[in-house]
Amino acid sequence: MLRRTREHPRLSRDGRRDRRDIRVELGPARDATARLPRRRPGGRRRPARPAVGGTPDRREGRRLCGPLGRRRRAARRGPRAPARGAAAPLRPARRDLRQDAGAVLARRRRRARHGAPRAPGQARIRRRARRRLLHLGRHREPGGARRRGRTGRPRRARGTEEADVSGRIAHIDDLERFPIEGQDGLTWRPVRRYFDIRAFGVNAYTAEEAGQRVVEEHREQDGHEELYVVVSGRATFMVDGEEHDAPAGTLVHCPPGTLRGAIAAEPKTTVLGIGAKPGEVFQPSGWEWTFAGNSLLTQGKEDEARAEFQAGLEAYPGAWQGHYNLACAEAKLGNSDAALEQLELAAEIDRAAVAKWALEDEDLDSLRGDPRFLAITGQSETDGTGS
């Protein structure tokens, strides 16, 4: 049997025994069944197996397993106290890693720290560990992290540009008003020009009184597709000869080639028009500069009107309509030479189209007796033979 503690002849001071002094005495095994607790009727607990009992196994090669030793201590841990109640050894003071210990630098700084210098190897007092947890912010992050940010610093990722929304929000009533002469009170509000939209065309038309036009009667010949939205009031649409009542919130879709027009049925009616040509990159239409120029000319703003017509010529230098519209404006202002000069430039691009429109345009009535006008419209030879 195993000897008990302090019965072995060779013991250390702490009462421990050496592994080499363990003896095993072989003898008849005690009957361990008598020491086992009896199982109660209906009990579910399984009795424990006897620790020692039964017939010993005397096969050759069998031996008692050695006692388990203590686990290896972790690194940087002091030795175990030799006896209970003994004081733990003190840790030696850390030494500076820098060789120039005289110019000690502050932590994470490139300047000397404040305070008296400390000699190499001198022990120092460290601050105590926190006794409380860090407070967490709304998104489960330490609240102190937010205090490190500068005041007024934008909260966005580095390298990203903040979108400028100034001038991107406007009310329709805040846009410019361009009353169009000869269109039954049609007033144009340039939405696309205000926002400089380059992906599609969009404009608004307003009517202060009932009976005024909010969509001019026209047919898109170049394949443009348009959608009209009644924003406020009520309008009456004519689509290919059919009349449709359109209260606020109504959508009217007009495929290419559809004849359309609308008149306000209530005061303060506003209609928004959106359109583009399917399958092609959008280009602003030249009629925008024509509408703005004619409206400014009607209001007596001659310089601003000429600037609009010139802007249309720069946008479409190869179109005859820009020169033709500027010729009409100069003729209405009484500038015959300037009007004929622009009319000749338009005829150089498309003489047949200019002659067709010039014969019936009332804006050019002041030029009809001029030989150059007759030459542009092809009437000079007829007049010569008739005389």
LUMLUMKE-601046 format. One line per field, with one value per residue: z, x, y of N, C-alpha, C in turn; residue number from 1; residue in one letter. Coordinates in steps of 0.1 Angstrom, whole numbers, m for minus. Layout:
LUMLUMKE-601046
n_Z: Z|...
n_X: X|...
n_Y: Y|...
ca_Z: Z|...
ca_X: X|...
ca_Y: Y|...
c_Z: Z|...
c_X: X|...
c_Y: Y|...
resi: NUM|...
resn: a|...
end
This chain:
LUMLUMKE-601046
n_Z: 0|m4|12|38|40|56|68|55|53|41|37|25|36|33|35|13|m8|m23|m57|m62|m38|m35|m26|m34|m20|m24|m20|m6|m20|m7|m1|m18|m22|0|10|m7|m14|m10|m36|m38|m40|m71|m76|m96|m98|m106|m90|m78|m92|m76|m61|m53|m55|m61|m78|m80|m109|m120|m142|m162|m167|m159|m142|m116|m125|m127|m104|m112|m122|m114|m134|m160|m152|m163|m185|m173|m146|m112|m89|m70|m37|m10|13|30|38|34|21|m12|m38|m48|m79|m102|m110|m141|m168|m189|m224|m243|m252|m248|m222|m209|m223|m223|m240|m244|m244|m275|m287|m303|m289|m259|m229|m203|m170|m143|m152|m152|m136|m151|m147|m124|m102|m108|m103|m113|m128|m114|m124|m143|m125|m134|m162|m196|m208|m232|m265|m286|m307|m296|m291|m276|m257|m255|m279|m296|m286|m295|m320|m341|m337|m356|m376|m406|m408|m426|m448|m455|m484|m498|m515|m505|m514|m530|m523|m526|m543|m556|m549|m554|m558|m580|m584|m579|m601|m632|m651|m683|m703|m733|m763|m783|m777|m762|m735|m725|m702|m696|m676|m670|m662|m667|m676|m652|m634|m649|m663|m680|m690|m697|m710|m693|m683|m670|m671|m665|m655|m647|m647|m655|m686|m699|m718|m711|m723|m754|m786|m805|m824|m821|m843|m845|m833|m805|m772|m748|m715|m695|m665|m643|m620|m602|m597|m625|m657|m692|m716|m750|m770|m799|m810|m790|m760|m727|m692|m668|m636|m607|m603|m625|m652|m684|m712|m742|m771|m798|m824|m817|m816|m794|m767|m742|m719|m692|m667|m643|m621|m613|m624|m630|m651|m657|m680|m694|m714|m740|m767|m776|m774|m781|m772|m750|m761|m754|m766|m793|m792|m766|m763|m782|m771|m747|m758|m774|m755|m738|m756|m760|m735|m736|m732|m749|m751|m735|m749|m773|m764|m756|m781|m794|m778|m785|m811|m807|m794|m814|m841|m867|m874|m892|m880|m858|m869|m884|m864|m850|m871|m874|m849|m851|m873|m861|m843|m860|m873|m903|m920|m903|m899|m926|m930|m912|m922|m947|m939|m928|m951|m965|m953|m954|m979|m990|m968|m955|m973|m975|m948|m945|m963|m951|m926|m902|m888|m905|m922|m926|m944|m968|m992|m1000|m1022|m1016|m998|m1015|m1032|m1015|m1009|m1035|m1053|m1070|m1098|m1107|m1101|m1119|m1145|m1145|m1145
n_X: 8|3|24|17|17|45|52|72|106|123|117|110|114|89|71|68|72|97|96|110|109|86|68|54|35|27|m1|m28|m58|m82|m116|m136|m162|m178|m176|m190|m218|m251|m275|m303|m338|m352|m335|m315|m289|m257|m236|m203|m172|m150|m120|m98|m95|m106|m91|m56|m38|m13|2|32|53|36|32|31|18|37|35|17|34|39|26|44|58|46|63|84|76|79|98|84|72|93|81|50|36|59|75|69|93|107|103|128|138|129|151|162|158|170|202|210|201|199|184|155|126|92|62|53|60|80|95|112|100|79|90|111|142|149|171|191|179|165|138|104|71|43|11|m20|m41|m71|m102|m127|m149|m145|m166|m191|m200|m228|m227|m214|m187|m157|m162|m143|m130|m144|m139|m114|m115|m114|m130|m158|m150|m155|m174|m165|m151|m116|m103|m126|m150|m171|m205|m217|m245|m255|m276|m289|m315|m346|m376|m404|m416|m395|m378|m367|m390|m404|m424|m441|m445|m475|m485|m508|m506|m486|m461|m428|m407|m375|m362|m341|m320|m315|m305|m285|m288|m278|m285|m311|m340|m359|m386|m407|m440|m462|m494|m511|m538|m570|m576|m553|m524|m506|m491|m477|m492|m480|m459|m436|m410|m385|m383|m384|m393|m418|m429|m455|m463|m487|m483|m496|m529|m552|m554|m563|m558|m550|m546|m536|m561|m579|m596|m586|m591|m570|m562|m542|m513|m516|m503|m491|m482|m464|m457|m431|m439|m465|m493|m498|m510|m520|m542|m548|m571|m577|m568|m533|m519|m496|m474|m451|m426|m409|m384|m366|m346|m349|m323|m301|m275|m283|m289|m291|m319|m321|m343|m345|m328|m340|m366|m359|m346|m366|m385|m371|m367|m393|m398|m383|m356|m330|m301|m297|m313|m300|m277|m287|m294|m269|m257|m271|m262|m235|m238|m250|m235|m238|m264|m292|m314|m306|m293|m315|m334|m321|m320|m347|m351|m334|m347|m371|m362|m355|m331|m320|m299|m283|m301|m305|m280|m277|m298|m288|m267|m280|m293|m272|m267|m292|m310|m335|m352|m351|m361|m388|m398|m394|m410|m436|m433|m441|m424|m404|m414|m405|m384|m391|m392|m366|m339|m320|m334|m353|m337|m328|m352|m359|m374|m366|m362|m388|m400|m385|m392|m419|m420
n_Y: m12|24|47|70|106|122|98|86|79|98|130|163|197|211|191|176|147|127|116|93|79|65|37|5|m19|m51|m72|m91|m79|m56|m61|m42|m39|m39|m13|3|24|14|10|29|20|26|47|68|75|65|43|52|40|17|29|14|m20|m54|m81|m79|m71|m91|m93|m95|m67|m47|m17|8|39|69|97|127|156|192|218|236|267|300|323|350|351|351|331|303|308|297|287|286|318|332|362|375|377|409|427|434|468|483|490|517|516|531|545|571|581|605|624|619|609|619|598|586|610|635|653|665|652|667|675|663|648|612|590|564|531|537|532|535|549|534|542|533|505|508|510|508|503|515|540|535|546|556|538|516|521|533|562|582|583|600|625|632|643|672|703|709|693|675|646|622|598|596|611|613|634|659|663|691|708|732|755|734|730|742|762|762|787|804|804|819|839|837|851|841|855|856|831|827|835|818|809|804|784|779|750|731|747|762|743|732|708|679|655|650|667|691|712|738|750|777|790|819|825|810|794|802|792|763|743|745|740|715|693|668|664|652|628|629|620|626|635|647|663|672|695|713|728|725|711|710|687|682|656|643|651|643|651|655|655|668|667|678|659|643|623|626|609|613|598|599|621|627|648|675|695|719|736|758|749|759|786|793|771|746|729|703|694|667|653|635|622|589|565|582|605|630|664|698|716|740|757|767|790|806|810|823|846|859|864|882|902|911|922|945|943|946|942|919|901|899|887|861|851|850|832|809|806|800|775|759|761|753|754|767|779|795|818|828|834|855|873|879|892|915|927|935|953|973|973|969|963|946|926|916|906|885|869|862|846|825|815|805|781|766|773|767|762|786|804|795|799|827|840|841|851|875|890|899|918|944|941|933|947|951|944|925|908|899|884|864|850|842|858|878|874|870|895|910|901|907|935
ca_Z: 0|m4|25|40|42|69|73|47|60|34|34|24|46|31|36|1|m9|m36|m65|m61|m26|m35|m26|m36|m13|m30|m10|m10|m22|2|m7|m18|m25|12|12|m17|m9|m16|m44|m33|m50|m80|m78|m110|m97|m108|m79|m82|m93|m65|m65|m51|m52|m71|m79|m87|m121|m118|m154|m163|m174|m154|m131|m112|m132|m119|m101|m121|m117|m116|m148|m162|m150|m174|m185|m166|m134|m101|m84|m60|m24|m4|23|32|46|30|12|m26|m42|m55|m92|m104|m118|m156|m173|m201|m236|m250|m246|m243|m212|m204|m231|m224|m248|m240|m251|m288|m291|m308|m281|m246|m220|m192|m157|m140|m158|m143|m138|m157|m137|m112|m101|m110|m98|m124|m124|m111|m135|m142|m117|m141|m177|m204|m213|m246|m272|m292|m316|m289|m292|m264|m259|m256|m293|m303|m281|m301|m333|m341|m337|m370|m386|m413|m405|m438|m450|m461|m499|m504|m516|m500|m524|m529|m526|m527|m556|m561|m544|m558|m560|m594|m584|m578|m614|m641|m659|m697|m711|m747|m771|m793|m772|m754|m721|m721|m694|m696|m665|m675|m651|m672|m676|m639|m627|m659|m664|m693|m693|m703|m710|m683|m681|m664|m677|m655|m659|m635|m649|m663|m700|m705|m723|m704|m732|m767|m795|m814|m827|m821|m855|m845|m825|m791|m764|m737|m704|m688|m651|m638|m606|m594|m605|m634|m671|m702|m726|m763|m775|m811|m812|m779|m749|m714|m680|m660|m624|m602|m602|m638|m661|m698|m720|m756|m780|m809|m835|m811|m815|m781|m763|m729|m715|m678|m664|m630|m619|m606|m629|m634|m658|m659|m692|m694|m726|m747|m778|m773|m781|m784|m761|m750|m764|m752|m779|m796|m789|m753|m765|m789|m762|m738|m765|m778|m743|m733|m766|m758|m723|m739|m728|m762|m750|m730|m759|m783|m757|m757|m795|m797|m771|m793|m823|m803|m791|m827|m852|m881|m876|m898|m871|m849|m877|m888|m853|m848|m882|m870|m838|m856|m881|m852|m837|m871|m879|m915|m925|m895|m902|m939|m929|m906|m931|m958|m933|m927|m964|m969|m947|m959|m986|m992|m956|m951|m982|m971|m936|m946|m971|m943|m913|m900|m882|m916|m931|m929|m953|m981|m1004|m1002|m1032|m1010|m993|m1027|m1037|m1006|m1010|m1049|m1059|m1078|m1112|m1110|m1101|m1130|m1157|m1144|m1148
ca_X: 0|11|27|11|26|52|56|83|118|129|108|116|109|75|63|66|80|103|90|118|107|73|69|42|35|17|m7|m42|m66|m93|m129|m141|m177|m185|m175|m198|m231|m261|m284|m317|m348|m357|m325|m310|m275|m249|m226|m189|m164|m141|m107|m89|m103|m105|m79|m46|m33|1|9|45|54|26|38|23|21|43|27|17|41|33|27|55|53|46|74|84|69|89|98|74|77|98|72|38|38|71|72|72|105|105|108|139|134|133|162|159|164|178|215|211|190|198|173|143|115|78|57|48|63|94|101|114|88|80|93|125|148|150|183|189|177|158|125|94|58|33|m2|m28|m50|m85|m111|m140|m149|m147|m180|m193|m209|m240|m224|m206|m173|m153|m167|m132|m125|m150|m133|m101|m118|m114|m143|m162|m144|m165|m174|m165|m139|m106|m102|m139|m154|m184|m213|m222|m259|m259|m281|m295|m329|m353|m390|m407|m418|m382|m372|m370|m402|m402|m436|m438|m455|m482|m488|m520|m502|m477|m450|m418|m398|m363|m357|m329|m310|m312|m297|m275|m290|m272|m289|m325|m347|m370|m390|m420|m449|m472|m505|m517|m553|m576|m576|m539|m518|m495|m482|m479|m496|m469|m456|m421|m407|m372|m383|m383|m404|m420|m438|m460|m467|m495|m478|m506|m540|m559|m552|m571|m549|m555|m536|m541|m575|m588|m595|m584|m590|m558|m560|m529|m509|m518|m492|m495|m471|m466|m446|m427|m449|m479|m497|m502|m512|m527|m547|m551|m585|m578|m556|m521|m517|m482|m471|m437|m424|m396|m383|m353|m346|m344|m311|m291|m270|m291|m283|m301|m325|m319|m354|m344|m322|m350|m377|m354|m343|m378|m392|m364|m369|m406|m397|m375|m342|m323|m288|m298|m319|m289|m268|m293|m293|m255|m254|m276|m254|m223|m241|m253|m230|m242|m279|m297|m324|m300|m292|m328|m341|m314|m324|m360|m350|m328|m357|m381|m356|m353|m317|m322|m286|m279|m311|m303|m267|m280|m306|m280|m259|m290|m296|m261|m268|m303|m317|m349|m360|m351|m371|m401|m403|m393|m421|m448|m430|m444|m412|m395|m421|m397|m373|m397|m389|m351|m334|m313|m344|m360|m328|m328|m364|m361|m385|m360|m364|m402|m403|m379|m399|m432|m419
ca_Y: 0|37|53|83|118|123|85|82|83|109|140|176|206|215|180|168|135|125|105|80|72|59|22|m2|m32|m60|m80|m94|m67|m56|m62|m28|m39|m36|1|10|27|6|18|30|16|37|58|69|78|54|43|54|28|17|34|3|m32|m64|m89|m72|m76|m94|m96|m89|m54|m37|m10|19|52|79|109|139|168|205|224|245|281|309|331|362|349|349|317|300|310|285|282|295|330|339|373|373|385|421|427|445|480|482|499|524|509|541|547|585|583|619|631|610|615|616|587|589|624|638|663|660|653|676|669|661|635|601|584|551|521|542|527|546|545|533|545|521|501|513|502|509|501|527|543|532|556|551|527|507|524|542|576|591|584|611|637|635|650|686|709|712|684|667|631|615|590|603|609|615|647|662|668|705|708|746|757|722|729|755|762|766|801|811|804|830|839|841|851|839|863|849|817|827|836|808|814|793|784|771|742|725|758|766|732|728|693|675|641|650|680|693|726|740|761|781|799|826|825|799|798|805|779|757|735|750|729|712|679|666|657|646|615|631|614|635|631|659|661|684|697|720|732|715|714|702|683|677|646|638|655|639|660|648|663|664|674|678|645|635|620|625|605|616|592|607|624|629|662|677|709|720|749|757|749|766|795|788|757|744|716|700|686|660|646|633|613|576|560|592|613|643|677|708|721|754|766|774|803|814|814|834|858|865|870|894|913|917|930|956|940|943|936|906|893|895|877|848|846|847|819|798|804|793|761|752|770|748|754|779|786|806|831|832|840|867|882|884|901|927|934|941|965|984|972|962|957|935|915|909|899|872|861|856|835|814|810|797|768|759|783|764|763|800|811|791|806|841|845|842|856|889|898|903|927|956|938|927|955|951|935|913|899|892|874|853|843|838|866|889|872|872|909|917|898|913|949
c_Z: 0|10|26|41|56|75|65|54|54|30|33|35|45|31|24|0|m23|m44|m64|m49|m25|m36|m28|m29|m19|m19|m14|m10|m12|m7|m6|m20|m12|15|3|m11|m17|m24|m39|m44|m59|m82|m91|m110|m98|m97|m85|m83|m81|m70|m64|m48|m63|m70|m86|m99|m120|m131|m154|m171|m169|m142|m128|m120|m122|m115|m110|m115|m119|m130|m148|m160|m162|m173|m177|m153|m123|m96|m73|m46|m18|6|24|42|43|20|m2|m29|m50|m69|m94|m112|m132|m159|m186|m213|m244|m244|m241|m233|m206|m211|m233|m231|m243|m249|m264|m292|m296|m301|m267|m237|m209|m179|m155|m147|m147|m146|m144|m146|m125|m113|m102|m106|m110|m119|m123|m123|m132|m133|m123|m156|m184|m208|m228|m252|m277|m300|m310|m291|m280|m267|m260|m270|m300|m298|m288|m314|m331|m342|m352|m380|m393|m411|m418|m440|m458|m476|m506|m505|m512|m511|m521|m533|m527|m541|m563|m557|m547|m559|m574|m594|m583|m591|m622|m649|m673|m704|m726|m755|m782|m790|m762|m739|m716|m714|m692|m684|m668|m663|m655|m671|m662|m632|m637|m660|m679|m697|m699|m702|m700|m682|m675|m671|m667|m661|m647|m635|m657|m677|m707|m709|m714|m712|m746|m776|m805|m815|m828|m834|m855|m836|m810|m784|m751|m727|m697|m675|m647|m623|m597|m603|m613|m648|m680|m714|m739|m769|m787|m813|m800|m767|m736|m703|m672|m648|m619|m599|m614|m646|m675|m706|m735|m764|m791|m819|m830|m811|m801|m778|m750|m725|m700|m676|m650|m629|m611|m611|m634|m640|m660|m670|m691|m707|m731|m759|m775|m781|m785|m772|m762|m753|m762|m765|m781|m793|m775|m755|m772|m780|m753|m745|m769|m766|m738|m743|m764|m745|m725|m735|m740|m760|m744|m740|m769|m777|m758|m771|m799|m790|m778|m805|m819|m799|m804|m838|m866|m883|m882|m889|m863|m857|m881|m876|m849|m858|m879|m859|m842|m865|m872|m846|m847|m876|m891|m920|m916|m897|m915|m938|m923|m914|m942|m952|m931|m940|m969|m964|m953|m966|m987|m980|m952|m960|m979|m959|m938|m954|m963|m929|m912|m894|m893|m926|m935|m940|m967|m993|m1007|m1012|m1026|m1004|m1004|m1033|m1028|m1008|m1025|m1056|m1068|m1093|m1116|m1111|m1114|m1143|m1157|m1148|m1162
c_X: 9|13|21|21|32|56|68|96|125|119|115|109|94|66|61|76|86|97|97|115|93|74|55|43|23|12|m21|m51|m78|m106|m135|m156|m184|m186|m184|m212|m241|m270|m298|m327|m353|m347|m319|m295|m267|m238|m212|m182|m154|m127|m97|m97|m101|m92|m68|m41|m18|8|23|45|45|34|29|27|27|33|28|25|34|35|39|50|54|59|72|76|80|88|88|80|82|89|60|41|50|67|77|84|100|110|118|133|138|143|157|166|173|192|216|199|189|187|162|132|102|73|50|50|78|100|103|102|91|83|107|130|150|163|181|188|169|143|115|80|49|19|m10|m37|m64|m93|m125|m138|m150|m161|m180|m202|m221|m238|m214|m191|m169|m156|m155|m127|m131|m145|m120|m103|m117|m128|m146|m157|m154|m163|m175|m152|m129|m106|m115|m143|m168|m193|m218|m236|m264|m264|m288|m310|m335|m368|m393|m409|m406|m374|m375|m383|m400|m416|m434|m449|m462|m486|m499|m516|m493|m465|m441|m409|m387|m357|m343|m317|m306|m303|m286|m276|m286|m277|m303|m330|m358|m373|m404|m427|m460|m482|m511|m532|m557|m577|m563|m533|m506|m486|m486|m483|m485|m468|m441|m418|m394|m371|m381|m396|m406|m431|m442|m466|m475|m491|m489|m517|m547|m557|m561|m561|m556|m544|m542|m556|m584|m585|m595|m583|m578|m557|m545|m525|m510|m505|m497|m482|m474|m454|m442|m438|m463|m481|m503|m503|m521|m530|m551|m566|m587|m566|m545|m518|m502|m480|m456|m435|m410|m395|m368|m356|m341|m332|m300|m287|m278|m283|m294|m306|m322|m330|m353|m338|m332|m361|m372|m352|m356|m386|m385|m366|m383|m406|m388|m360|m334|m310|m289|m304|m308|m279|m274|m292|m279|m251|m259|m268|m241|m226|m244|m248|m234|m256|m284|m307|m318|m299|m305|m335|m334|m318|m338|m360|m344|m338|m367|m375|m353|m339|m318|m310|m282|m289|m308|m290|m269|m289|m298|m271|m268|m292|m284|m261|m280|m312|m332|m357|m361|m361|m385|m406|m403|m405|m434|m445|m432|m433|m403|m403|m414|m387|m379|m394|m374|m347|m327|m323|m351|m350|m327|m340|m367|m372|m379|m363|m379|m405|m397|m387|m413|m431|m416
c_Y: 12|42|67|94|118|109|79|87|95|119|154|185|210|203|172|157|134|114|92|72|66|44|16|m16|m40|m69|m83|m81|m68|m56|m48|m28|m35|m21|9|12|19|15|17|25|28|48|57|72|65|54|45|41|28|21|22|m9|m42|m71|m81|m79|m78|m98|m89|m76|m44|m30|2|32|62|91|120|150|181|210|234|259|290|317|344|362|345|335|316|303|297|279|291|306|337|351|370|382|398|420|437|456|478|493|505|516|518|543|561|587|597|627|622|616|610|605|592|604|625|650|658|662|663|669|666|648|625|594|570|541|525|537|538|540|545|536|532|517|506|504|502|507|514|528|541|542|549|539|518|509|533|556|586|593|596|625|641|642|665|691|713|704|676|653|624|608|599|601|611|629|649|668|682|706|723|749|746|720|742|752|767|781|810|812|816|828|844|840|850|846|854|835|817|827|825|814|802|795|774|763|736|735|762|756|728|713|690|661|640|665|681|708|726|751|764|790|806|826|813|803|801|791|775|748|740|738|727|697|677|658|649|633|617|626|623|630|644|655|674|685|703|725|721|720|705|700|679|669|640|640|650|647|651|658|658|672|672|663|637|634|618|621|607|609|602|609|627|645|665|692|709|734|747|758|756|775|788|773|757|730|715|691|680|652|644|624|600|571|569|600|626|655|687|714|736|763|773|788|812|819|825|847|866|871|882|906|919|926|942|955|936|936|922|896|889|885|863|843|842|834|807|795|797|778|753|761|766|748|767|787|797|819|836|840|854|878|888|894|915|935|941|953|976|983|963|955|945|923|908|901|885|863|855|845|823|807|802|783|760|770|780|766|778|807|807|798|821|847|848|848|871|897|903|912|939|954|933|935|956|941|923|903|892|882|862|844|838|846|877|886|874|886|915|914|905|928|951
resi: 1|2|3|4|5|6|7|8|9|10|11|12|13|14|15|16|17|18|19|20|21|22|23|24|25|26|27|28|29|30|31|32|33|34|35|36|37|38|39|40|41|42|43|44|45|46|47|48|49|50|51|52|53|54|55|56|57|58|59|60|61|62|63|64|65|66|67|68|69|70|71|72|73|74|75|76|77|78|79|80|81|82|83|84|85|86|87|88|89|90|91|92|93|94|95|96|97|98|99|100|101|102|103|104|105|106|107|108|109|110|111|112|113|114|115|116|117|118|119|120|121|122|123|124|125|126|127|128|129|130|131|132|133|134|135|136|137|138|139|140|141|142|143|144|145|146|147|148|149|150|151|152|153|154|155|156|157|158|159|160|161|162|163|164|165|166|167|168|169|170|171|172|173|174|175|176|177|178|179|180|181|182|183|184|185|186|187|188|189|190|191|192|193|194|195|196|197|198|199|200|201|202|203|204|205|206|207|208|209|210|211|212|213|214|215|216|217|218|219|220|221|222|223|224|225|226|227|228|229|230|231|232|233|234|235|236|237|238|239|240|241|242|243|244|245|246|247|248|249|250|251|252|253|254|255|256|257|258|259|260|261|262|263|264|265|266|267|268|269|270|271|272|273|274|275|276|277|278|279|280|281|282|283|284|285|286|287|288|289|290|291|292|293|294|295|296|297|298|299|300|301|302|303|304|305|306|307|308|309|310|311|312|313|314|315|316|317|318|319|320|321|322|323|324|325|326|327|328|329|330|331|332|333|334|335|336|337|338|339|340|341|342|343|344|345|346|347|348|349|350|351|352|353|354|355|356|357|358|359|360|361|362|363|364|365|366|367|368|369|370|371|372|373|374|375|376|377|378|379|380|381|382|383|384|385|386|387
resn: m|l|r|r|t|r|e|h|p|r|l|s|r|d|g|r|r|d|r|r|d|i|r|v|e|l|g|p|a|r|d|a|t|a|r|l|p|r|r|r|p|g|g|r|r|r|p|a|r|p|a|v|g|g|t|p|d|r|r|e|g|r|r|l|c|g|p|l|g|r|r|r|r|a|a|r|r|g|p|r|a|p|a|r|g|a|a|a|p|l|r|p|a|r|r|d|l|r|q|d|a|g|a|v|l|a|r|r|r|r|r|a|r|h|g|a|p|r|a|p|g|q|a|r|i|r|r|r|a|r|r|r|l|l|h|l|g|r|h|r|e|p|g|g|a|r|r|r|g|r|t|g|r|p|r|r|a|r|g|t|e|e|a|d|v|s|g|r|i|a|h|i|d|d|l|e|r|f|p|i|e|g|q|d|g|l|t|w|r|p|v|r|r|y|f|d|i|r|a|f|g|v|n|a|y|t|a|e|e|a|g|q|r|v|v|e|e|h|r|e|q|d|g|h|e|e|l|y|v|v|v|s|g|r|a|t|f|m|v|d|g|e|e|h|d|a|p|a|g|t|l|v|h|c|p|p|g|t|l|r|g|a|i|a|a|e|p|k|t|t|v|l|g|i|g|a|k|p|g|e|v|f|q|p|s|g|w|e|w|t|f|a|g|n|s|l|l|t|q|g|k|e|d|e|a|r|a|e|f|q|a|g|l|e|a|y|p|g|a|w|q|g|h|y|n|l|a|c|a|e|a|k|l|g|n|s|d|a|a|l|e|q|l|e|l|a|a|e|i|d|r|a|a|v|a|k|w|a|l|e|d|e|d|l|d|s|l|r|g|d|p|r|f|l|a|i|t|g|q|s|e|t|d|g|t|g|s
end
